[in-house]
Amino acid sequence: MRIQRIIVRVPRMDVTPASSSRALPAINWVEKRTDRCVPVTSLAAVSITRADSVDLMLAGGKRLRARLEQDCPTLDFYSGFYLKPTADGMVCASRDSIRSRSGGQCRISSFRMLVPSR
């Protein structure tokens, strides 16, 4: 009998200010419709900006907001989160959950693409 356990860790993005003397202006993000699924291999980092969702940084510079189901505190994901990979290699809303280091889990209810406001 062979048991294989694979878990994907998505680290939290470092949000410390840049060492330059000029601070960058804050970016206001606008949510747009997007696909229900994202390839696991495109996930680069996570940022916690709201109480009901986590922002995912993707390879290539795109950002997604993963809205979480109700009663799921995002503070549990202060150091990133874990995913159980699926056979199709995708993370999908209404199907997959993210897991915290402390053992809690939250189902992803939807994804929204984040674009800078004009």
C-alpha positions as CSV (number, residue, x, y, z in Angstrom):
1,M,0.0,0.0,0.0
2,R,1.4,3.4,-1.0
3,I,-0.1,6.6,0.4
4,Q,0.9,9.8,-1.3
5,R,-0.1,13.2,0.2
6,I,0.4,16.3,-1.8
7,I,-0.4,19.8,-0.6
8,V,0.2,23.1,-2.4
9,R,1.3,26.0,-0.1
10,V,0.5,29.5,-1.3
11,P,2.6,32.0,0.8
12,R,1.4,35.4,2.0
13,M,2.7,38.3,0.0
14,D,5.1,40.6,2.0
15,V,3.4,43.9,2.4
16,T,6.2,45.9,4.1
17,P,6.7,49.3,2.6
18,A,9.5,49.8,0.0
19,S,12.8,51.2,1.3
20,S,12.6,54.2,-0.9
21,S,11.7,57.6,0.6
22,R,8.7,58.0,-1.7
23,A,5.6,55.9,-1.0
24,L,3.7,54.5,-3.9
25,P,0.1,55.7,-4.2
26,A,-2.5,53.2,-3.1
27,I,-4.2,51.4,-6.0
28,N,-8.0,51.2,-6.0
29,W,-9.1,47.9,-7.4
30,V,-12.3,47.2,-9.4
31,E,-13.8,43.7,-9.5
32,K,-14.6,42.2,-12.9
33,R,-16.2,38.9,-13.9
34,T,-13.8,36.0,-14.6
35,D,-13.7,32.2,-15.0
36,R,-14.8,29.9,-12.2
37,C,-11.4,28.0,-12.2
38,V,-7.7,29.0,-12.0
39,P,-4.7,26.7,-12.7
40,V,-3.0,25.8,-9.4
41,T,0.4,26.4,-11.1
42,S,-0.5,30.1,-11.7
43,L,-0.9,30.9,-8.0
44,A,2.1,32.9,-6.7
45,A,1.0,34.6,-3.4
46,V,-1.9,35.7,-1.3
47,S,-2.8,39.0,0.3
48,I,-5.5,39.7,2.9
49,T,-7.2,43.0,2.2
50,R,-10.8,42.3,3.3
51,A,-12.6,40.3,5.9
52,D,-14.6,38.2,3.4
53,S,-12.0,37.4,0.8
54,V,-8.3,36.9,-0.1
55,D,-6.5,38.4,-3.0
56,L,-4.5,36.0,-5.1
57,M,-1.4,37.2,-7.1
58,L,-1.0,35.1,-10.2
59,A,2.2,34.5,-12.2
60,G,2.3,37.2,-14.9
61,G,1.1,39.9,-12.5
62,K,-2.7,39.4,-12.6
63,R,-4.8,39.6,-9.4
64,L,-7.9,37.7,-8.4
65,R,-10.1,38.0,-5.4
66,A,-11.3,34.7,-4.0
67,R,-14.5,35.4,-2.1
68,L,-15.0,33.0,0.8
69,E,-18.2,31.6,2.1
70,Q,-19.9,33.3,5.1
71,D,-18.5,33.0,8.6
72,C,-14.9,32.4,7.4
73,P,-12.4,34.8,9.0
74,T,-9.6,35.7,6.6
75,L,-7.3,36.3,9.6
76,D,-6.8,32.6,9.8
77,F,-4.8,32.9,6.6
78,Y,-2.2,35.3,8.0
79,S,0.7,33.2,6.8
80,G,-0.8,31.9,3.5
81,F,-2.9,28.9,2.9
82,Y,-2.8,25.3,1.6
83,L,-4.7,23.6,-1.2
84,K,-5.3,20.0,-2.0
85,P,-4.6,19.7,-5.7
86,T,-7.3,18.1,-7.8
87,A,-6.9,15.7,-10.8
88,D,-7.6,18.5,-13.2
89,G,-4.9,20.9,-11.8
90,M,-7.4,23.7,-11.2
91,V,-8.8,25.6,-8.2
92,C,-12.5,26.2,-8.7
93,A,-15.1,28.3,-7.0
94,S,-18.0,26.4,-5.5
95,R,-15.9,23.3,-5.4
96,D,-12.6,23.8,-3.6
97,S,-11.6,25.0,-0.2
98,I,-8.5,26.8,1.1
99,R,-7.0,25.5,4.4
100,S,-5.2,27.5,7.1
101,R,-2.1,26.3,9.0
102,S,-4.3,26.0,12.1
103,G,-6.5,23.4,10.4
104,G,-9.5,25.6,9.5
105,Q,-10.9,25.6,6.0
106,C,-13.1,27.9,3.9
107,R,-14.8,27.1,0.6
108,I,-14.2,29.5,-2.2
109,S,-17.6,30.9,-3.3
110,S,-16.4,32.9,-6.3
111,F,-13.5,34.5,-8.2
112,R,-13.3,38.1,-9.4
113,M,-10.6,39.6,-11.5
114,L,-9.0,42.7,-10.0
115,V,-8.1,45.6,-12.3
116,P,-6.9,49.1,-11.3
117,S,-9.6,51.7,-11.4
118,R,-9.2,54.5,-14.0
